[in-house]
């Protein structure tokens, strides 16, 4: 019964959505790629019908919108058929981007937690720092990323660190907001009870505020780890990087390799999904360790 319920409640709706998206994708691929085939036939002085156009629109070398099977074939070729050390392997490029993502995520998470603790426990920081934290996210990352890279290159810092800093810049914000809400989530009655026990601020933090903030922290970390990947990819774009998923996107745009672009996008989405799942598993384990239900 449980298995049937899982299939009915989870697999069938997800499968139906995937089928609908795939069908729409094929329809738009035919519509967007058909003008090229018509122009080619017109230049050759021939007429071409829809049934002749249809297979050609789904097999173009540089389509406006690649068909799903073309993207799957490119993903298979660049992940399974290529050695992971090859610069044509998406696994190789994904690892380059993942390295910057994880470093930036760690930096952003630590910074966000420290800022949240300070904001909750210090009224001056709450009133002065929190508005700046919010204002920092109003600056478009595409505008600030080149500035960060140029400044760091001027002082001799290049490679992984500039991309990690851009990831940290994006990822610290959801952690700050989530942790501030989590650390303030205990009710006044619970705080009063800790006060009657003559608990110090540190003891209240360790035994009440910190455990209460865990669900908020991990929810924020799921957002932060995904946006860290975006930051790492954005950090690769202004540098003209030769390695990383951002580099694959750049190379694909330079040479009109739309299939390569879409394959890199799907690889990035897969990496982001994997990271979110890992954070979700850590969330479940931590809450179970604390005796709560995830």
N, C-alpha and C positions, 0 to 999 in steps of 0.2 A: 504493500500500500504506500509506504513512504517513497519507494522508487517511482511508482506511478505518479504520485503527487509531485515529485521533483521534475519528472518529464513534462507533466501538464503545466505546472506553474512556472517553471524556469526555462527548460529547453525549448518548448514549443514557441513561446513568445519571442525568445531570442532568435530562434531559427527563422520565424516568420519575418522579423525585422531584417535579418541578414539577406533573406531571399528578396525582399522588396528593394533593399538598397542595391543589391547586385543587378536586379532587372533594370532599375532606373539608371544605374551606371552604364549598362550596355546601351540603353536607349540614348543617353546623352553622348556616349562615345560615337555612335553612328551619326547622330545629328551634327556634332561638332567636327567630325573628320570627313564627312561627305563632301563639303565644298572643295576640298583639295582634290578629291577624285574627279569631281565634275570639271574643275579647271584643267586638270591633266588631260582629261578626255577631250575637252574643248580645244586645247592647244594642239592636240593630235588630229583634230578634225573629225572626231568620231562621236557618236552618241552612246550613252551608257544608261542602262536601266537600273532600277532600285535593286533587283536581285543580283546584279553584277557589282553594284556599289557596296552592298552589305558586307560580303566577306573581305573586301579590300579595306574598308574602314576599320575593321577589327584586326588588321595585320600590318598596319603602316609602321615603318621603321621609326619615324619621328612624329607620332600623332599629336594632335592638339590635346586630346584626352585619351590616354591609353586604356585599353580594355582590361577588365580584371584579370583575365588569363595571362595577359602580357606582363602585368605587375607580378603575378605569382611566379611566372617563369623566370623573371629577372631576380626575384628574391631567392628562388631555389638555386639559380646559377651562381649568385654572389655570396651565398651562405653555405651551401653544401658542396658545390662543384669547385670552389676556390679554396685554397689553403688559407687558414686563418691568419697567416703571416703575410699573405699577399696584399698589396695595396689596392687590388681590385675586389677584395673581400669586404662585404658589409660588416662582417663580424669584427674585422680589424678596425674599421672606421668607428663602429659602435663602441669598441673598447676605449678608443682615444677620447671620444666624447663622454663616455661613462666615467672615466677617471676624473675629468674636470667636474662632472656632475656630482660625484660622491664627495670630492673635496669641498666644493662650494656648498653642498647640502650640509655637511658637517659643520663648516664654519658658520653658515647662516643659522642652523639650529642652535648651536651654542650661543651665538650672539643674541638670538631672539629670546632664549630662556633667561640669559643674564639680564637683558633689558627688562623683560617682564617682571622678574623678581625685584629689580630696582624700582620699577614703576609702582608695583603693588605696595612696597614697603616704605617708599619715600614720596611724600606728597609733592615736594618740589620737582622731582623727576616726572611724576604723573602730569603735573600742570605744564611743565616746560618741554619735556622730551616727547610725550605722546603725540602732540600736534605735528612735530617735525617728522616723527616716524610715519605718520599718515601722509604728510606732504611729500615725503621722499618717493612715494609710489605714483605721484602724479607726473613725474618726469618720464617720458617715453624711453624705454630701454634701448631702442634703436638710436636714440640721440646720445645717450650717456655711454653706451658701450665703446664707440670709437674714442671718446675722451679718456676713458679708463685705460684703454690699450696704449694710447699715445703717451699718457703720463707715465705709465709703468715702464714702457720701453725707454723713455728718456732717462729713467734711473736704473736701467739695466735689468729690469724684470720682464721676462717674456716666457713664452711656452704655456705651461699649464696654469700658472697662477693668475694671469689676467682673466682667463675664462672662468676660473673658480671664483674669483671675486665678483664677477658679473652674476654668476649663479647664486652666490651668497647674498648679493644685493636684492635679488628677487625673492629668495627663499626665507629671509629672516622675518619679513613682514607678517605672513600668516602665522608664524610661530609666536611672534610677539602678541598679536591680537588674541590668538587662541589661548596662550598661557595666561595672559592678563585676565581673561574671562574665567579660566579654570581656577586660577589661584584665588579669585574672588567669589568662587561658586559656593563655598561653605556658608551655611545660614548663620545669622547672628546668634541663634541659640547655641550652635556648636562652638562658635568662638567664645561665647560667654562661659560655656562649660569648661573649655580649656583655661579660661581665666580663673575660674574657681579652683582649678587644680594647680593654680600658681605656675602654669607653664610659661616658659620664656617665649620670646618671639621665634627663636630658632626651633624650639620644640614644637610650637604651633605649626610652623612651616613644615617641619619634617613629618609630623604625625597627622596633620589635618590638611593643610593647604596642598602640599605636594601630592599625596594620594588622590585628593579630590580633582586635581588638575590632569590626571593621566588620560582620561577619555578625550579631553579637549586637546591635549598635547599631540596625541597620535592622529587625531582628525586633522590637525594643522600640519603635521608631518607628511600626511598623504598629499596634501596640496603642495607643500613645500618641495617634496622630492620630485614631483612632476614638473613644477615650474623651474626647478634647478636645471633640469634637462633642457628646457627651452632657453635658459640663460647660457648654458654651455654652447648650444648650437648658434645662438645669436652672437656669442663671443668669437666664434670661428669665422663669421661672415666678413667683418671689416678687415681682418688680417690677411685675407687671401690664403687661408690655411690649405695645406695639401693633404691633410689627414683629418678624419672626423666626419660625422654625418653632415655638418655644415659645409665641409669641403666638397662632399659629394653633391650637395644641393647646388653649390656654386658651379662646379664643373658641369653638371647637367644643364644649368641655365645658360652657361657660356656656349655650349655646343648643341643646344636644342635637344638634349636627350631627356625627353619628358618621362620616358619609362624609368630611367635611372632616378629622376627626381622623385617620382611616386614610390619607387622601391625604398629609397632612403627615408621618405616620410613614414612609410609603414613600419620600417625598422625602428625609427624613433618612437612611434606610437607603441610598438611592442616592448621596447626597453622601458618606456614610462609605465606601461601597465604592469610589467614585471616588478619594477621598483615599488609601485603602490601596493601590489600583492604582498611583497616582502614586509613592508611597513605594517600592513594589515595583519599578517601572521604574528609579527612582534607585538602588536596591539593585543591580540587575543591571548598570547602567552603571558604578557605582563598582567593583564586583568585577571586571568585565571590564577596566576601566582598570588595576586592580592585577594583572591577569594570572591571576585566579582564575576558577573556574566558579561562577556564581550558583546 
